[in-house]
Amino acid sequence: MIHSMTGYGRAVETIRDREITVELRSVNNRFLDCTVKMPRAFSYAEEAVKQAVKQTVSRGKLDVFISINTTACENVNISLNRPLLEGYLQALRSIASDYSVREDISAVSLARFPDVFVVEKAEEDEEQNTADILSVARQALEAYNAMRRKEGEALAADLLSRKATILGYVEKVEARSAVTVAEYRNRLTNKLREVLENHTIDESRILTEAAIFADKVAVDEETVRLRSHLSQMEELLSKGGAVGRKLDFLLQEMNREANTIGSKGNDLEQARNVVEIKAELEKIREQIQNIE
């Protein structure tokens, strides 16, 4: 099964009083470019998330958004910074004594001074937190890959349909090639009759000229290779996996054969067939850009 490089996936789960949300979205890219955006306090889990992505994604520009919200009170310990508090208190009393002002010190006024309280959070279990984030990230990846598989199926169906269309034009090219040689021989015979009038026409010379012409316009090798490339494309689509680059290379070869056929053709109908083949190949190229 092939995958599209564009996709979206989302998962939300509450684990140990934390709501973890993971969203993934991607667009086409030549290589894998994964960016993870998450709260700085949990940045230690970023590399693990990237590794999880690399296990299932080969190409594409992928953005991962992670948000973590606490649904319960954090385990926080608040204590007094007693040495600092006593320093503030002593300084206030000195002000009242030295400058004969009223001493109206209160707990509330003291609490307003910087760093009077020491706030200590319980030590985080980074390994456990990383495991929790990865659990949700894998769920989001499953949804993301499911969407990419669905789009991949549609891409494969479209490419196989275009393959059938191209084969139809290839058959027309092959049939027209034989007719072109016969028409050339007839034109050559008529021209010689006009030139020679009552003289005897050298049939062997006509056959030789027709053979030379047939060799010049023969497209058998090109159509055989084009058919082979189309079969390889179907095999790659059936095999699945990260085949986008191989398909891109194969398409270059198909375009080369189509160009050669076009350069050998010298009649309008043949040219039209080649134009149709190249138009289908261009549509295939556009679709292949979406395949991983």
C-alpha positions as CSV (number, residue, x, y, z in Angstrom):
1,M,0.0,0.0,0.0
2,I,1.4,3.4,-0.9
3,H,0.9,6.5,1.2
4,S,0.3,10.1,0.4
5,M,2.8,12.6,1.8
6,T,-0.1,14.9,2.9
7,G,-2.1,14.0,5.9
8,Y,-3.5,14.9,9.3
9,G,-3.9,13.1,12.6
10,R,-5.0,14.0,16.1
11,A,-5.3,12.2,19.4
12,V,-6.3,13.4,22.9
13,E,-5.9,11.4,26.2
14,T,-5.8,12.2,29.9
15,I,-3.0,10.4,31.6
16,R,-2.1,10.9,35.3
17,D,-4.2,14.0,35.6
18,R,-2.7,15.6,32.4
19,E,-4.6,16.1,29.2
20,I,-2.2,15.4,26.3
21,T,-3.1,16.5,22.8
22,V,-1.0,15.6,19.8
23,E,-1.7,16.9,16.3
24,L,0.2,16.0,13.1
25,R,-0.1,17.6,9.7
26,S,2.2,17.2,6.6
27,V,2.8,18.4,3.1
28,N,5.0,17.2,0.3
29,N,8.8,17.4,0.7
30,R,11.8,15.7,-0.9
31,F,13.0,14.3,2.4
32,L,11.6,13.9,5.9
33,D,11.5,17.2,7.7
34,C,9.9,16.8,11.2
35,T,9.3,19.7,13.5
36,V,8.0,19.2,17.0
37,K,6.4,22.1,19.0
38,M,5.7,21.4,22.6
39,P,5.8,23.1,26.1
40,R,9.4,23.9,27.0
41,A,9.0,22.1,30.4
42,F,8.7,18.8,28.4
43,S,11.2,19.5,25.7
44,Y,13.2,16.4,26.9
45,A,10.6,14.2,25.1
46,E,11.1,15.9,21.7
47,E,13.7,13.5,20.3
48,A,11.7,10.5,21.3
49,V,8.7,11.9,19.4
50,K,10.8,12.4,16.3
51,Q,12.1,8.9,16.5
52,A,8.5,7.6,16.7
53,V,7.7,9.6,13.6
54,K,10.7,8.3,11.7
55,Q,9.6,4.7,12.3
56,T,6.5,5.1,10.2
57,V,7.1,8.2,7.9
58,S,9.8,8.3,5.2
59,R,9.2,11.6,3.4
60,G,7.2,14.8,3.9
61,K,7.4,18.1,5.8
62,L,5.7,17.0,9.1
63,D,4.7,19.4,11.9
64,V,3.9,17.9,15.3
65,F,2.0,20.0,17.8
66,I,1.8,18.8,21.4
67,S,-0.1,20.5,24.2
68,I,-0.2,19.4,27.9
69,N,-2.8,20.7,30.3
70,T,-3.0,19.8,34.0
71,T,-6.4,18.7,35.1
72,A,-5.6,18.5,38.8
73,C,-3.6,20.4,41.3
74,E,0.2,20.0,40.9
75,N,2.1,18.6,43.8
76,V,3.6,21.9,44.9
77,N,5.3,22.7,48.3
78,I,5.4,26.3,49.4
79,S,7.7,27.3,52.3
80,L,9.1,30.6,53.7
81,N,12.5,31.9,52.8
82,R,13.1,32.7,56.5
83,P,16.5,34.3,56.3
84,L,15.3,36.7,53.6
85,L,12.0,37.4,55.5
86,E,13.9,38.2,58.7
87,G,16.1,40.5,56.8
88,Y,13.1,42.4,55.4
89,L,11.5,42.5,58.9
90,Q,14.7,43.9,60.5
91,A,15.1,46.5,57.8
92,L,11.4,47.7,58.2
93,R,11.9,48.0,62.0
94,S,15.0,50.0,61.5
95,I,13.1,52.4,59.2
96,A,10.4,52.8,61.9
97,S,13.0,53.4,64.7
98,D,15.5,55.6,62.8
99,Y,13.0,57.8,61.1
100,S,10.3,57.9,63.8
101,V,7.5,56.5,61.6
102,R,4.7,54.3,62.6
103,E,5.5,50.6,62.5
104,D,2.6,49.0,60.6
105,I,4.2,45.8,59.5
106,S,1.7,43.0,58.6
107,A,2.0,39.5,57.2
108,V,0.3,40.7,54.0
109,S,2.8,43.5,53.5
110,L,5.7,41.2,54.1
111,A,4.3,38.6,51.6
112,R,4.5,41.2,48.9
113,F,8.3,41.3,49.0
114,P,10.2,39.4,46.3
115,D,11.2,35.8,47.0
116,V,9.6,35.6,50.4
117,F,8.0,32.3,49.4
118,V,9.9,29.3,48.1
119,V,7.8,27.3,45.6
120,E,9.1,23.8,45.0
121,K,7.4,21.4,42.6
122,A,7.7,17.7,43.0
123,E,10.5,16.2,40.9
124,E,9.2,15.1,37.5
125,D,9.6,11.6,36.2
126,E,10.9,12.4,32.8
127,E,10.9,8.8,31.6
128,Q,7.3,8.3,32.6
129,N,6.3,11.7,31.1
130,T,8.0,10.8,27.8
131,A,6.2,7.4,27.8
132,D,2.8,9.2,28.3
133,I,3.5,11.6,25.5
134,L,4.6,8.8,23.1
135,S,1.5,6.9,23.9
136,V,-0.7,9.7,22.6
137,A,1.7,10.5,19.8
138,R,1.4,6.9,18.5
139,Q,-2.4,7.2,18.5
140,A,-2.2,10.4,16.5
141,L,0.3,8.7,14.1
142,E,-2.2,5.9,13.5
143,A,-4.9,8.4,12.5
144,Y,-2.4,10.3,10.4
145,N,-1.2,7.2,8.6
146,A,-4.8,5.9,8.1
147,M,-5.6,9.2,6.2
148,R,-2.4,8.9,4.2
149,R,-3.3,5.3,3.2
150,K,-6.7,6.3,2.1
151,E,-5.3,9.1,-0.1
152,G,-2.7,6.6,-1.3
153,E,-5.4,4.3,-2.5
154,A,-7.0,7.1,-4.5
155,L,-3.6,8.1,-6.0
156,A,-2.9,4.5,-7.0
157,A,-6.3,4.1,-8.7
158,D,-5.8,7.3,-10.6
159,L,-2.3,6.3,-11.8
160,L,-3.6,2.8,-13.0
161,S,-6.4,4.5,-14.9
162,R,-3.9,6.8,-16.6
163,K,-1.7,3.8,-17.4
164,A,-4.6,2.2,-19.2
165,T,-5.2,5.4,-21.1
166,I,-1.6,5.6,-22.2
167,L,-1.6,1.9,-23.3
168,G,-4.6,2.7,-25.5
169,Y,-2.6,5.5,-27.3
170,V,0.5,3.2,-27.5
171,E,-1.6,0.7,-29.4
172,K,-2.7,3.5,-31.8
173,V,1.0,4.6,-32.2
174,E,2.0,1.0,-33.1
175,A,-0.9,0.6,-35.5
176,R,-0.2,3.9,-37.2
177,S,3.5,3.2,-37.6
178,A,2.8,0.4,-40.0
179,V,0.3,2.4,-41.9
180,T,2.7,5.3,-42.2
181,V,5.3,3.1,-43.9
182,A,2.7,1.8,-46.4
183,E,1.6,5.4,-47.2
184,Y,5.1,6.5,-47.7
185,R,5.7,3.7,-50.2
186,N,2.6,4.6,-52.1
187,R,3.6,8.3,-52.2
188,L,7.1,7.4,-53.4
189,T,5.7,5.1,-56.1
190,N,3.3,7.8,-57.4
191,K,6.1,10.4,-57.4
192,L,8.4,8.2,-59.4
193,R,5.7,7.5,-61.9
194,E,5.2,11.2,-62.4
195,V,8.9,11.8,-62.9
196,L,9.6,8.8,-65.1
197,E,6.3,8.9,-67.0
198,N,6.6,5.9,-69.4
199,H,9.8,4.5,-68.0
200,T,9.8,1.3,-66.0
201,I,9.8,1.9,-62.2
202,D,12.6,0.0,-60.3
203,E,10.5,-1.8,-57.6
204,S,13.7,-2.8,-55.8
205,R,14.6,0.8,-55.4
206,I,11.2,1.6,-54.0
207,L,11.4,-1.3,-51.5
208,T,14.9,-0.1,-50.4
209,E,13.7,3.5,-49.9
210,A,10.6,2.2,-48.0
211,A,12.8,0.0,-45.8
212,I,15.1,2.9,-45.0
213,F,12.1,5.1,-44.1
214,A,10.6,2.3,-42.1
215,D,13.8,2.0,-40.1
216,K,13.8,5.7,-39.4
217,V,10.3,5.9,-38.2
218,A,10.1,2.5,-36.4
219,V,9.0,3.0,-32.8
220,D,8.9,-0.7,-31.8
221,E,11.8,-0.4,-29.3
222,E,10.3,2.7,-27.7
223,T,6.8,1.3,-27.3
224,V,8.2,-1.9,-25.9
225,R,10.2,0.0,-23.3
226,L,7.2,2.3,-22.6
227,R,5.0,-0.7,-22.0
228,S,7.7,-2.2,-19.7
229,H,7.9,1.1,-17.7
230,L,4.2,1.2,-17.3
231,S,4.2,-2.4,-16.0
232,Q,7.0,-1.5,-13.5
233,M,4.9,1.4,-12.3
234,E,2.0,-1.0,-11.6
235,E,4.3,-3.4,-9.8
236,L,5.6,-0.6,-7.6
237,L,2.1,0.6,-6.7
238,S,1.2,-3.0,-5.8
239,K,4.3,-3.5,-3.8
240,G,3.7,-0.3,-1.8
241,G,6.0,1.4,0.7
242,A,8.1,4.5,0.0
243,V,8.2,4.2,-3.8
244,G,7.7,7.9,-4.7
245,R,11.3,8.5,-5.8
246,K,11.4,5.3,-7.8
247,L,8.2,6.3,-9.6
248,D,9.7,9.7,-10.3
249,F,12.7,8.1,-11.9
250,L,10.5,5.7,-13.9
251,L,8.4,8.7,-15.2
252,Q,11.6,10.3,-16.5
253,E,12.3,7.2,-18.6
254,M,8.7,7.1,-19.9
255,N,8.9,10.8,-20.9
256,R,12.2,10.0,-22.7
257,E,10.5,7.2,-24.7
258,A,7.5,9.4,-25.6
259,N,9.9,12.2,-26.8
260,T,11.7,9.7,-29.0
261,I,8.5,8.5,-30.5
262,G,7.4,12.1,-31.2
263,S,10.7,12.9,-32.9
264,K,10.3,9.9,-35.2
265,G,6.8,10.5,-36.1
266,N,6.2,12.7,-39.2
267,D,2.4,12.6,-39.6
268,L,-0.4,14.5,-37.9
269,E,-2.2,11.6,-36.4
270,Q,0.9,10.1,-34.9
271,A,1.8,13.5,-33.4
272,R,-1.6,13.8,-31.8
273,N,-1.2,10.4,-30.2
274,V,2.2,11.4,-28.7
275,V,0.7,14.6,-27.4
276,E,-2.0,12.7,-25.6
277,I,0.6,10.3,-24.1
278,K,2.7,13.2,-22.9
279,A,-0.4,14.9,-21.4
280,E,-1.2,11.8,-19.4
281,L,2.4,11.5,-18.3
282,E,2.3,15.1,-17.0
283,K,-0.8,14.2,-15.0
284,I,1.0,11.2,-13.6
285,R,4.0,13.4,-12.6
286,E,1.7,15.7,-10.7
287,Q,0.2,12.8,-8.8
288,I,3.6,11.2,-8.1
289,Q,4.7,14.3,-6.3
290,N,2.2,13.4,-3.5
291,I,3.4,9.9,-3.0
292,E,5.8,9.1,-0.1
